[in-house]
Amino acid sequence: MDNNTKQIIGGNIRAKREALGLSQEELAQKVGKQTATYIAFIEKGERNITTVDLMAIAKQLGTTVAVLIGEDKKAKTPSVVDVLRSAKELSKADREKIEAIYNFAKNKKDE
């Protein structure tokens, strides 16, 4: 895997992970790795990633391999809801209220 591809994949993993409010350690545990170092090296583009690990990471991040490898440009940007979920300074109740307002506005726009 060339360095540019590793950088793209790593950056996309980091963006999705941060949008979900997960630490590198939390993601590592979810995909069966013992330390956050594995995720850190992948996000920096310093380590190749296996197909199996890429699929596991995509699943835990609620996305697809296509998004992580940069093939799905439309889905690459985190949604407003993803960003709100990562806003740790807000309480869960506040995030849920903001999400409800967002969904209400989105549904009105679609009518």
Order of alpha helices (4+ residues) and beta strands (2+ residues): alpha-alpha-alpha-alpha-alpha-alpha-alpha
